[in-house]
Amino acid sequence: MGRRVALAAGVGALLGLAWWGVFALISSGAVCSFEDWGCLGTFVMTVPVFAVVAAALGWVALRSLGVSRAGLVAVPATLMSVVAMVLLLGLPFLAFLVFAALYALIAVLTR
């Protein structure tokens, strides 16, 4: 049980770092312009794409690490984490903790 939770938290932490990186890239203006809806439009289009890709990557990572019911951990934890991070939009550095905590929590609940 402890191994499953630790692996899930580790995968969640890595996905949280990816969220932070994507958000930093968008907010820096490197991939969008600050005119009209440029960066906001980029963010709105990126959030659902990130959620799907992160859930798939989390699922694959947990499955390759031998975690049972990897899909039941990765999909809801990723979706809840993305929603939480959209609500905490001004605090992107918390993504590491939010993703790790929710992945660990879901790993405990779905054992």
N, C-alpha and C positions, 0 to 999 in steps of 0.2 A: 504494500500500500504506500509506504513512504517513498519507494523508488518511483512509482507511478506519479505521485504528486510532485516530486522533485523534477522529474523529466518534463512534466506538463508546465510547471512554473518556468523552467529554463527555456522551453520553446516559446512560451508566452512572453517572456522577457525579450527574447530576440525579435519577436514580431512587434513588440512595443518600441524597440529601438528603430525598427524599420518605419513605424508610424512617425516617430519623432523626426527621422531623416526626411521622409516624404513631406511632412508638414514644414520643416525648415527650408527645404528646397522650394516649395511653393511660396512661402512667405518672404523669401529673399528676392523673389521676382526673377529668378534665373530661368524659369520655364514659362513665364507669363509676363504680360505687360500690366502696368498699373492703370491703364486707360480703360474706361468704361467698366465692363464686368470681367476683365481679364483674369485676375488672380482668383476672384470669387468663383467665376465660372470654372476655372481649372480645378479648384478645390471641390466644388459640387460634383464635377464629373469624376474626380479621383476617388472620392470616399467609397462609392459602391464598388468600383473596380478593385480598390485595395481590400475591401471586406471579402470579396469573393476569392481573390488571389491569396490573401493571408489565411483564409479558412482552408483552402486547398493545400497550401504549403504546410500549415500546422498539422493537418490530417496526415499528409505524407510523412512529415518528420516524426510524428508520434508513432505512426505505424511502423516506420523503419527502425525505431528504437524499441519496438516490441511492446508498446502500451496497448492493453486490451481496450476495445471500444474507442478507438482513436477518433472516429468521426463524431461520436457523441460528446467528446471533449472539445474538439477543435471548432466545430461549426457554431454551437451556441456561445462558447467563450469568446470567439472572435467577434460575433455579431454584438454581443453585450459590451465588449470592450470598445468597439468602434462607436457605438451609441454613447457610451460614457465619455469617450474622448471628444465627440462632437459637442456634448454638453459642457465639457471642460476645455473649450476651445482655446482659452487664453493660457492654459497651462500644459503645453505639449510635453514638457519634461516629465510629467507624471505618467506618460504612456507606458514606460518601463514597468512601473509599479502596478498600474491598472491591469495591463495584459497579464503580468505574472500572477497577480492575486486572483483574477477571474479564471485563468487556466487552472490554477491549483484548486480553487473552490469547485469548479465543475469536475475536476478529476476525482475529488472526494465524493461528490454527489452521485457520480455515475459508476462507481466501482462495481 
